[in-house]
Amino acid sequence: MDRLDEIALSRIATILDKQRIIYTSSNSIWEKILSNAGQSDLYSQFSGSLNPYSYNGPWQNPNKGFDEFYSAIKNILQIVYANGENLDEFTLLMTSIVEEINLENIFDESTLSEFTNNFYFSINEHLNSMSNDECIKFIKEESKQDFKLLIYNFNVLNLDFVYSQGHLRLVPFTEQSTHISRKSSLLVSWLNKNFPLIAEMYQEAIENYIDGEPVSCISNCRNIITGLFSEYKEDGNKSWVKGLQKLSTDTNIENVHSPNNIMQGSANKNISFESDKEFKYSRFKLFYQLYSLTSDLGPHITEAPKVGGKLHPEKATQNDALLCIRMTEDVLIWVIERLKSYE
């Protein structure tokens, strides 16, 4: 099973291969992109698959090698990304790619026609009538699906789009962990070896995030959490929280009769101590709150308060999905490290 960042690189290559965001209309397009990013050697290595045309003297012919464009772009991205070890040069390459995007190419024809109907001559004129924040909000909401998917995959790689001075630009998206367990294949290998069904859920979470399906992604995260801790409960116990109680390192948690009492605030009821010395069970509460979050924004998102005869449900976003999947990964890493105490 590929890691989240590896899949994102492949999806970016797939979107670029469709020739809907950046059109490879000449042999100079990718030479310029790669040279501007300091990767001219990679252009020389893969030019046979990046150039749409070949020449026989003055005669221009279709280049059969261009059929391998996806493989060439994917290889280039992987080489520069270097498993996350070469982020400065990778960001420079991504910036060079984004600089080549024509704003008109990220909208469907139906959206572009609305500008003319509203007396704007071009998308740029329309955007110039708004603030930068309004522009990027408009772009993210109204752009074609391919561009939205491009944004989601850039987010996975800790990059996001902003609009400034009439152009799209890249900025860091989130401060992501550089923990070795996340950067390597350790997490994926551990899941495949020990819990294949949970590994499948993790794969689904990744795919749902990249496909722009936040509710499905968050639901997968919930199932990963309950499934993982269920593996560590005793025979005969139905609740996954028994497994969470067993793995938690909170002081006195082994003496709690019912772990559900922790969230209800009655876990210390029968313990004799001063009122200001209550056990907090902070780790248990943190993991349980993540379960609650992924439940509320995942499978239970349609369950909502009714006010004035109208339901008021939550709305799950891609940011929510990325938060949940990153926190779920941290839980998996924590469990791996926790289990080492049993070895």
N, C-alpha and C positions, 0 to 999 in steps of 0.2 A: 504494500500500500504506500503510495507516494505521500510525502509530507504536504502540508497546506501550501507552503511557498512554492514547491515544485509544480503542483497543480496550477497555481496562479500563473507561473511562467508559461506553462503550456497553453492556458486559456488566453493569455495575452497574445501569444504567437498565433493562436487560432483566429482571434479577432482581426489581427493585422493581415492574416492570410486571406480574409474575406474581401479585402480591398475596398472597404466601405468607409473606413475612417481616414486612412492614408492611401491614396491611389499611387501605385508604382507605375507612373506614366512614362518614365524614362530611366535609362541606366544610371543616371546621376543621383537619383533620390536617395538610395541607401548608401551610396558612396559619401554623400554629403552628411547624412545622419551619423554614420559611423566615424567619419573623419572629424567631425565637430566634437565628438565624444572622446577623441584620442584613440579610436579603435580601428585605424586604417588597416592594420595587419589583418584584422578579422574580415574586413571587406575584401582584401586580396584573397583570403582563404575561401570565402563563400560566395564570391562575386558571380560564379557560374550559375548559382541558384537565386541570386538577388536581382539579376538584370532581366527585364522582360524581352530584350531584343538581342540578336546577334547580327553581325555585319559581314557581308561579303563584298569588299570594296565599298561602293556607295549604296549597295542594296541592303535594306533593312528587312530582317526576317524574325519571326517569332522564335524565342529561345526555348527549346524543349526543357532545358535545365530549370526553367522558371517554375515548372510543375513541382519542384522540391522546395519552393519558397518557405512553406511552413517549417520543414525540418531545419532549414538554414537559420531562420529567425529563432526557433526554439534553442538550437545549439548555441547561437550567439548569446542569447539571454542567460543560458545556464553557465556558459564559460565566464561571462563577466560577473554574474551574481556569485559564483564560486561558493555555493552552499552558505551564503550569507557572510562570507569572510571578506568581501570586496565591495562593501556597500557604497563607498564614496564614488568609485568608478561606475557602479551600477546606476546610482542616482544621476550621474552625469549623462549616461546613455539614455535613461528614461526621459531626462529633460530634453535631450536632443530630439528624441522621438516626438515628444509633445509639441515642441516648437514647430514641427512640420505639419501639425494638424490644422486644417482649414476649418474655421468655425461652421461654415455652411455644410460641411460634410458630416457633422454630428447631429443634424436634425433631419427628420423625414420631410419629404416634399410638402406634405399637408401642413406641417408646422411652418415651413418657410413661406408658403402662400399666404398665411395669416398676416405676415408683416406687410405685404403689399396691400392687403385689404385694409390694414390700419394706417395706410399712408406712409409706411416706412419703405425705403428703397432697398434696404439690405438688413441682414441680421446684425451687422456691426452698428448700423445706425440705431436699431432698436435697443441694443445693449448699451449704447452710449447715452441713452436717455435714463439709465438706472445707475444706482450705486454699484460698486464692485460686489458687495455682499448680495444685493438683489440679483445681480447678473449670474453669479455662480449658483444661487438657489434656483433661478430660472433654468439654467443649463442642466443642472442635475435632475430637475423635474420634467423638463420638456424634451430632452435629447432622445435620440433613437435608442433602442434597447441595446444595441452593440456597444454604444458609448457608455451606457449605464453599467454594463458588465465589465467594461474596461476599468471604470472607476472602482468597482468592487474588488477587482483583482489587484489594482494598484494599492488599495487599502490594505490588503493582506500583506503586501511587501512594504508597509509602513510609509506609503506615499499617498498624497491626496492632491486634488486639483483646486486651484483658486483662480480668480479672474482679476487681472491687474493691467492697466494701461492698454486695454484692447486685446489682450492675449491671455491664453491659458498658461498657467505656471504651476510648478510642483512645489509642495511643502511637505515636511514630515507629518504623518498622520497621527501616530501615537508613539509613546515611549514603550517599546516592546522589550520584553526580557531577553537578555543574552545568555540565559542559563544554558549550559552545555546540553542538558537533556532536551531542550526545545530545538536547539540548532542541529543536533544530530538525529539519527534515525532510532535512537534508543527508545523513545516513547512508542513509536509505531511497532518496532520489533517486540517490545514487551507486551503490547496488547495482542498482537498476532499469536505470540507464543502462549500466553496465559488465558486470554479471554477473546476468542475469535468473534463471538457475537457482538461484543462491545466494540471490537475493532471495526466491524461492519457499520455500527452506529456512528462511530467517529468519522468513517469515510463518508457516510451520508450527510453528516453535519457539514463537512468540508464542501461537498458538492452543492448542498442546499445554500450555503453562504455564497459561494461563487456564482450560483445561478440567480442570486437575488431573491431568495425565499427565506426571509428572516424567521417567520413563525415556525417553519419546518426545521430550520437549523436549530433554533432554541429548543424545540421539542426533542430533537436528537440529543442535545446536551442534557436535558432532564433525564432521559432514558439512560445515558451514560452514567450519570451520578447514581441513580437508584440501582442500576444494574451492577455497577462496580462494588458498592458497599453491600449489596445483597450477597455477593460472593463470600463475605467475611462474617456473616451472621451464623449462629449455631443452627443445627438441624431442628426443624419444628417451628422456628420463628418465622413469622410472616412478614414483619416490617423490615424494610431496608435500614431503618435507623438503628437497629440492633447491631448491624455491621459497622455503621459509623461510630457507635458507642465503643465497640471493641477496638477500633483502630485509633480513636481519639486519644491524645496524650494529656487531656485536661485533668488537673488535679481532682481526685475524688470521684471521677466519672464512673469508675468501676463499681462504686457503691450505690449508684442511682438505680433504683428498682425498675423504673419505667423511663426510658430516654425521652418519651414524649412529654414528660413532666418538665423537662428542661426548658422547652419553648413556652410552656404554660406558666412557668415561674414557680412551680411547686416542688422542684427537685430537692430543695434543702429543707422541706417541711419537717421531716422527722430526724434532722440532724441537730445535735445540741451544740450551739456556739453563739457568740454574740452577733447581733443583727448586722453589724457593719463588717463582718468577716465572712459573708456568704461566698460560696464558690461560684465563679462566673461561667465556667464551661464555654469559654470564648471561641475555641476552635470548632466545637460541635455546633454552636450557634451560627458561625460563619458559613459552614458547609450547608447547614439546613436552610439558611437564608438564600443561598445560591439555588438550592432546590426550589424554594418558594418563588424566586424570581423567574426561573426557567419554566415553572408551572404556569405562573400568571401570564407570561408573555408567549408561552408555547401552547400546549394543549387546552388550557383553560382561558384562552384570550377572549373567547366569546362570552364568557361568564362575566357579567358587568352589573354595577349598580343601576337601578332603574329610578330615574328622577323625572317627575312630571310626565310619566308615561313613556319616557324615552330611555333606552339603554345608553350607557356611556362607557364603552369598552376601551381598553388600552390599545395603542397602535405600536406594533413592534417595527423598529427600523433596522437598517443594516448596521448602524452603530451599536444598537442593542445586541444584535446577533454576534458581532465581533467581540463585544465585551463578554458575552456568555461563553463563547467558544474558547477565548483566551483564559478565562477563569476556570473553565472545565479542564483545560490542559494543565493549569497550575495544580488543580486537585489531583489529577493523574500523577503528576510529578511528585507531589507531596506523598501520595500513597506509595509510590515506588521507593522513595527515600525512607518512609516510615517502616516499610517491610524489611528493610535491611537490619533493623534491630532484632528481628526474629531469626536472622541467619546465624 
